[in-house]
Amino acid sequence: MMQNNHVTLIGEVVSNGVERVRTRNGGMRMHFTLKTTEVWYAKDPAARREHVEYHRVVMFDNGTGHSWGVSPNLIKRGKRLLVSGRIHYRLITDDAGMPLHVETDIQADGVEGLVSADAA
């Protein structure tokens, strides 16, 4: 079956470790921040431009209690990762149920470590 909501990101982990939170159904959710950078050059080759975005990557263990198939050493500050998954939007509301804002997550299906060009 073809999945229309698919995203693939290559970026760097922003901080060491991940935050783990217990979900309502008893499973665990972990998340970390991935930084992606787009680089381009204007008409002048010396005029390097850069645009950075930060993405909240979320993974679920689905009640298995395992580490999501991801080594803890993989999610360390500065590590380059390839993350594949889907975009998920969450509506954040106040106590009265009024919408405050929408948060965007990348729900990861897979995470792979990449060798940076500096290390090769």
C-alpha positions in Angstrom: 0.0 0.0 0.0 1.3 3.4 -0.9 1.8 5.8 1.9 1.2 9.5 1.0 2.5 11.0 4.2 6.2 10.2 4.1 9.3 12.3 5.1 13.0 11.5 5.0 15.4 13.9 6.9 19.1 13.9 7.1 20.4 16.1 10.0 22.3 16.3 13.2 21.1 15.6 16.7 20.9 18.8 18.7 21.5 17.6 22.3 22.6 14.5 24.1 20.1 12.0 25.2 16.4 11.7 24.5 13.4 12.5 26.6 11.2 9.5 27.4 7.5 9.9 28.4 4.9 7.2 29.3 1.9 7.4 27.0 -1.7 7.0 28.1 -1.9 3.4 26.8 1.1 2.4 28.9 3.7 2.4 26.2 6.7 4.7 26.0 7.4 7.6 23.7 10.8 9.2 23.2 11.7 12.3 21.4 14.8 14.3 20.3 15.5 17.3 18.2 17.1 17.0 14.7 18.7 20.0 13.0 18.6 20.2 9.2 20.6 22.7 7.2 20.0 24.0 3.6 23.0 25.7 2.0 23.0 27.6 -1.2 25.1 30.3 -2.9 23.9 33.6 -4.3 25.2 35.0 -7.6 28.5 35.7 -5.9 30.1 32.2 -5.1 31.6 33.6 -1.9 28.1 34.6 -0.6 27.2 31.4 1.1 23.6 31.3 2.5 22.3 28.9 5.1 18.8 28.1 6.4 18.5 25.9 9.6 15.3 24.2 10.7 14.7 22.1 13.9 12.5 19.0 13.9 11.0 17.2 16.8 11.4 13.5 16.1 9.1 11.1 18.0 9.3 7.3 18.3 7.0 4.9 20.1 7.9 1.5 21.6 4.3 0.2 21.1 4.4 -1.5 24.5 7.3 -3.8 23.8 9.6 -2.2 26.3 12.5 -2.4 23.9 14.6 0.6 22.9 12.8 1.2 19.6 15.5 -0.7 17.7 17.8 2.3 18.1 21.1 2.1 19.9 21.3 4.7 22.7 24.8 5.7 21.4 23.2 6.7 18.1 21.3 9.7 19.5 24.1 11.9 20.7 24.8 15.5 20.0 26.3 16.1 16.6 25.6 12.6 15.2 24.3 12.7 11.7 21.1 10.6 11.3 18.8 9.6 8.5 15.2 9.6 9.8 12.3 8.3 7.9 8.7 8.5 9.0 5.6 10.7 8.7 4.5 14.2 9.6 2.1 14.4 12.5 0.3 17.6 13.7 -1.0 17.9 17.2 -3.5 20.6 18.3 -2.5 22.0 21.7 -5.4 23.4 23.7 -5.8 25.3 27.0 -7.7 24.0 30.0 -11.0 25.3 28.6 -10.4 23.3 25.4 -9.6 26.4 23.3 -6.9 25.9 20.6 -3.6 27.5 21.4 -1.3 26.3 18.6 -0.4 23.3 16.5 2.8 21.3 17.0 4.5 19.4 14.2 6.3 16.1 14.9 8.1 13.7 12.8 6.9 10.2 13.8 9.9 8.1 13.0 9.6 4.6 11.6 13.4 4.3 11.2 16.6 5.9 12.3 20.0 5.2 10.9 23.4 6.6 11.7 25.4 8.2 8.9 29.1 8.8 8.7 29.8 12.5 8.4 32.1 13.8 5.6 34.6 15.0 8.3 34.9 11.5 9.7 35.4 9.7 6.4 
